[in-house]
Amino acid sequence: MTRAIIKSFVIVLLLSLAITSLTSFLLISRSELNHTQREMIYAVKLMDDNIDFHKDLSKQVDHLQRITLDGKQTRISIIDHQGKVVADTYRRYISANHLNRQEVHQAIYSKSHTGFSVRTSDTTSERMLYVAYFHNNYVLRLSVHYAGVREYLPSLIPALAASFALAFAISILLARFLSGLITRPLREIDDSLRNMSDDYRFELHEYPYEEFNHIMNTIEDLSHRLRKSMRETKFEQKKIDDIIDRMKEGFILLDEHHDILSINKSAIKIIGDLKEKDHLEDYVDYPDLIEALSSTHDREKIELKIHHNYYKCYISKFPFGIALFFVDVTAVKKSEQMREDFFSSVSHEMKTPITSIRGYSELLLAGVITDEEQEKEMLRKILTQVTNMSNLINDILMLSRLDNDDLMVELVPMKMRTCVDDVLENYEGMMVKENITIEKEVEDMTYVGNHQQISTLLSNLISNAIKYNNPGGKIFVRIYKENENMVMEVEDNGIGIPEKDQKHVFERFYRVDKGRSRAKGGTGLGLAIVKHVTAYNHGHIHLESTFGKGTRITITLPLHQHRKAIQ
């Protein structure tokens, strides 16, 4: 900028000097011309007074030429009013008519009877200054060699050159000084901006020039806006980062070279210990994923199995990179598998009673059984299988509704002593048959819940305690309050559960002793229903069993239900 200021300053100054010099030259030239013209008109009028136009004019003009200061350079002509040269100091006879000469024409026809002209003479071929005066019907013309100011140029050029050189030097110094004054605030502003803090704050100065103060005020205002914008951007970015970081789904953002720009905690748990700037393909070895990243499609969806879990990976491609979104579908996969296993088990469980009913029915229909007692026995067996099928269907429906959260639940206060007595009443015959005794320790407490669910839960626990007990065994039923929870314990001293089977007993259709279970009319869904009812009511279940000694199942349910009743 300093160089541009100096250059501009010098150019302007030199142009000003050139224009000034030219203007001065023209003014001086014009002044010199006017001065010479005045002197010559004065001389012409003096000559006119000394000429006798009735005598020999040629001798008179020769005489007048000799007495002039520069006689050889002076030409005197006398022209009549018709333009004929009657006397001339340069030649004795000039044939050309001079009426149209500028100075002659002006002298004859102007009011002052004087005329002037500067031109190259046709006669002498030199640049001449002509002055003419019309008097007594004659024009007396005086002409001299005239170069104007040009004859002074040889002496003026050195002076002009010296003046230009001095002006150039002074202009350089002034330009440097002025450019320094102008650019110093700019350099200070530049230093302030370069040294600004991370939050865009910088040192401010006051300058004697109002324009620079306006610039500083504008920059300060922009700094305030930038700080505000950066704060808002950081806040929004933090919100986005927090949302992404807290997502259960994995999220990875890659650039166009597949280097990681952003990765959340869930993605690190899924893929591995990756960080920003890592090249994804250096750390993963999933051909489907690598192929999808290299695909030309804007959107891809693939399924990956990573560490025994299943993930749906949604890939979206942008001009600046690629976004990967990992959704855990392991539960869905397991649910599908459980559903398949469930229907397979249901089909298997239904096959046995249906086969029995079909076989007995065919025998009865064929008339093979003729004994009335045998017919009644077969009908009783058919009824038993139908009852088993009905129980199985009811259990399946309840499990399905529990799975889908599709129960019409009405929460009511219920006395737990009454509820236990009602359930035990249903199993009096079975207990008498097996010679099993019941010991109850039930507190006089009220539980707000769904009567059908709690009754079903207790019924399944007591039923299993009877079925898998020894003849003459005991069952202990305890219900009590503990830390804002209701605790239900059902314990028996029966056959117990082997340790290897204990983690499976709450699975659907899992039986420890298949033969005994079917003989007792069990569906294999009792403990699965207990587990689901407990979970539905936000409770916990605990199993303790020793093979050959007995089993105790403890259910803990919160007294304050969080689930809303459906009226």
Secondary structure, 3 states (H helix, E strand, C coil): CHHHHHHHHHHHHHHHHHHHHHHHHHHHHHHHHHHHHHHHHHHHHHHHHHCCCCCCHHHHHHHHHHHCCCHHHEEEEEEECCCCEEEECCCCCCCCCCCCCHHHHHHHHCCCCEEEEEEECCCCCCEEEEEEEEECCEEEEEEEECCHHHHHHHHHHHHHHHHHHHHHHHHHHHHHHHHHHHHHHHHHHHHHHHCCCCCCCCCCCCCCCHHHHHHHHHHHHHHHHHHHHHHHHHHHHHHHHHHHHHCCCEEEEEECCCEEEEECHHHHHHHCCCCCCCEHHHCCCCHHHHHHHHCCCCEEEEEEEECCEEEEEEEEEECCEEEEEEEECHHHHHHHHHHHHHHHHHHHHHHHHHHHHHHHHHHHHHCCCCCHHHHHHHHHHHHHHHHHHHHHHHHHHHHHHHHHCCCCCCCEEEEHHHHHHHHHHHCHHHHHHHCCEEEEEECCCEEEECHHHHHHHHHHHHHHHHHCCCCCCEEEEEEEEECCEEEEEEEECCCCCCHHHHCCCCCCCCCCCHHHHHHCCCCCCHHHHHHHHHHHCCCEEEEEEECCCEEEEEEEEECCCCCCCCC
